[in-house]
Amino acid sequence: MSAPLVAHSECCDMISVNDLGVVTEQAVVTDARGDRMRATLVAAVENVADIPWDIARRGFDVTDIEEDERVGGECVCGQQGLRYLYTITHRVTGVSLYPIGSSCIGYFGVAAMTDRARDLRDLVELAAVARGGELLVLRGKGKHLTAAKLLALYDAGAFPATSWNRGRPADDYNFLLRMMRKRNEPSAAQKRKVDALLRDIEDFLRMREGGEE
């Protein structure tokens, strides 16, 4: 059994809004940092990790995401009406906890977890565009990509080393980033390269979604 969290103290209910815009109230506790969070989340983490929340929260990574297109997912904390459901895994013990909502990931107070959750969500959203047959747009009206999404794609392996980039995938990433931020319209040659790279990214997203990576 995990040790009791003496830093915890009961507090007033916390008001939250799910992905459907429904307002709910949940009991909260205060941890050693003085931060308030959902009591049900703390209990779920301590139960699976078998160590106190204040120690356990620092050992988890966000490892996977699932999308519930019906927006009917429910977090381990009890919050319902979620679209994006994450899996978190403890680096030392290997135990996993699922499903976790994005709001609860924020309560861990670990920037790397929040960043990873955002990156995974970005990849899911971009994959939906590719799956629907829509072409990715880099700049201008209706663009799908941002600097953060480009970086998430790079980290996921969407820019492989090829003979065209002379084994330097970062050059392709940097090229798209420069084209995105370019004040003037890209030249015809630059547009052709942008289009070629975006089609490769679309193929990557479809393969990744199909588990063929």
C-alpha positions in Angstrom: 0.0 0.0 0.0 1.2 3.5 -0.8 2.0 5.9 2.1 -0.7 8.4 2.9 -0.1 11.9 1.4 0.1 14.1 4.5 0.3 17.1 2.2 -3.2 16.5 0.9 -6.0 18.5 2.3 -9.7 18.5 1.3 -10.8 21.6 -0.6 -13.8 23.0 -2.3 -15.1 21.5 -5.5 -13.3 22.3 -8.8 -15.4 23.4 -11.8 -14.2 22.0 -15.1 -15.5 21.9 -18.7 -15.2 18.8 -20.9 -14.8 18.6 -24.7 -18.6 18.9 -25.1 -18.7 22.2 -23.1 -20.4 20.6 -20.2 -19.6 22.1 -16.8 -19.0 19.6 -14.0 -17.8 19.9 -10.3 -15.3 17.5 -8.7 -13.8 17.3 -5.3 -10.1 18.4 -5.2 -7.1 18.0 -2.9 -4.0 20.1 -2.4 -0.6 18.5 -3.0 2.9 19.3 -1.6 3.4 22.1 -4.1 0.2 23.8 -3.0 -1.5 23.0 -6.3 -5.2 21.9 -6.4 -6.2 18.9 -8.4 -8.9 16.3 -8.7 -9.0 13.9 -5.8 -10.1 11.1 -8.1 -7.0 11.6 -10.3 -4.7 11.4 -7.3 -6.3 8.3 -6.1 -6.1 6.6 -9.5 -2.4 7.4 -9.9 -1.5 6.3 -6.4 -3.4 3.1 -6.9 -1.6 2.1 -10.0 1.9 3.5 -9.1 1.7 2.3 -5.4 3.6 5.4 -4.3 2.4 8.8 -3.2 1.2 11.3 -5.8 3.9 13.9 -5.1 6.6 11.3 -6.1 4.6 9.4 -8.7 3.6 12.4 -10.8 7.2 13.1 -11.7 7.8 9.6 -13.2 5.2 9.4 -15.9 5.4 10.0 -19.7 2.6 10.4 -22.1 2.9 7.4 -24.4 -0.2 7.1 -26.6 -3.4 8.8 -27.6 -6.8 7.6 -28.9 -9.5 9.7 -30.4 -13.2 9.1 -29.6 -15.0 10.8 -32.5 -18.3 10.5 -30.6 -16.7 12.5 -27.7 -17.9 10.0 -25.2 -14.6 9.2 -23.5 -14.2 9.2 -19.7 -11.0 10.0 -17.8 -9.9 8.0 -14.8 -10.9 11.0 -12.7 -14.5 10.6 -13.8 -14.7 13.5 -16.2 -16.9 12.5 -19.2 -17.4 13.8 -22.7 -13.8 13.7 -23.8 -12.5 13.4 -27.4 -8.8 12.7 -26.8 -7.8 10.0 -24.4 -4.2 9.5 -23.4 -2.1 6.7 -21.9 0.6 7.6 -19.4 3.4 5.1 -18.5 5.7 5.2 -15.5 9.3 5.2 -16.6 10.6 3.0 -13.7 7.8 0.6 -13.0 6.4 0.4 -16.5 2.8 0.6 -15.3 0.3 2.4 -17.4 -2.8 4.4 -16.7 -5.6 4.9 -19.3 -7.6 6.9 -20.1 -6.4 10.3 -19.1 -7.8 13.6 -20.3 -5.7 16.5 -21.3 -6.8 18.6 -18.3 -5.6 15.9 -15.9 -2.2 15.7 -17.7 -1.8 19.4 -16.8 -2.2 18.6 -13.1 1.0 16.5 -13.2 2.9 19.8 -13.5 5.5 18.3 -15.9 6.1 20.4 -19.0 7.3 17.4 -21.1 4.0 15.6 -20.5 2.0 18.6 -21.6 4.1 19.1 -24.7 3.9 15.4 -25.6 0.2 15.4 -25.2 -0.1 18.4 -27.5 2.2 16.8 -30.1 0.2 13.6 -30.2 -3.0 15.6 -30.5 -1.5 17.6 -33.4 -0.5 14.4 -35.2 -4.0 12.9 -34.8 -5.6 16.1 -36.2 -3.2 16.1 -39.2 -3.8 12.4 -39.8 -7.5 13.2 -40.0 -6.8 15.7 -42.8 -4.7 13.2 -44.7 -7.2 10.4 -44.1 -10.0 12.6 -45.5 -8.1 13.1 -48.8 -7.6 16.8 -48.1 -4.2 18.2 -49.1 -2.1 19.8 -46.3 -1.7 23.5 -46.6 1.4 25.2 -45.3 0.6 28.8 -45.4 -2.2 31.3 -46.1 -6.0 30.8 -45.7 -7.0 27.4 -44.3 -3.4 26.3 -43.4 -3.1 23.2 -41.3 0.4 23.5 -40.1 2.1 25.6 -37.4 5.7 25.7 -36.2 4.8 23.5 -33.3 3.1 20.9 -35.6 6.1 20.9 -37.9 8.3 20.1 -35.0 5.9 17.4 -33.8 6.1 15.8 -37.3 9.9 16.0 -37.3 10.1 14.3 -33.8 7.7 11.6 -35.1 9.9 10.8 -38.1 8.0 12.5 -40.9 11.3 13.9 -42.4 13.4 10.8 -43.3 17.0 11.0 -44.5 17.0 10.8 -48.3 19.3 11.4 -51.2 17.4 14.6 -52.0 18.2 16.1 -48.6 21.7 14.4 -48.6 20.9 12.5 -45.4 20.0 15.7 -43.5 16.2 15.5 -42.7 16.5 18.6 -40.6 17.1 20.6 -43.8 13.7 19.6 -45.1 12.1 20.6 -41.8 13.9 23.9 -41.8 12.9 24.6 -45.4 9.2 24.2 -44.6 9.6 26.3 -41.5 11.2 29.1 -43.6 8.5 28.8 -46.3 5.8 29.0 -43.6 7.3 32.2 -42.2 8.2 33.8 -45.6 6.6 37.2 -46.1 6.5 36.9 -49.9 5.1 34.1 -51.9 7.6 31.3 -52.5 9.0 30.9 -56.0 7.7 28.3 -58.4 10.6 26.0 -57.6 10.1 26.5 -53.8 6.4 25.7 -54.2 7.2 22.5 -56.0 9.5 21.4 -53.2 6.9 22.4 -50.6 4.2 20.3 -52.4 6.5 17.3 -52.7 7.4 17.4 -49.0 3.8 17.9 -47.9 2.7 14.9 -50.0 5.4 12.8 -48.3 4.1 14.0 -44.9 0.6 12.9 -45.9 1.8 9.5 -46.8 3.7 9.3 -43.5 0.6 10.2 -41.6 -1.6 7.6 -43.3 1.0 4.9 -42.8 1.5 5.9 -39.1 -2.2 5.8 -38.5 -2.4 2.4 -40.1 0.3 1.0 -37.9 2.7 0.6 -40.8 5.5 2.8 -39.6 
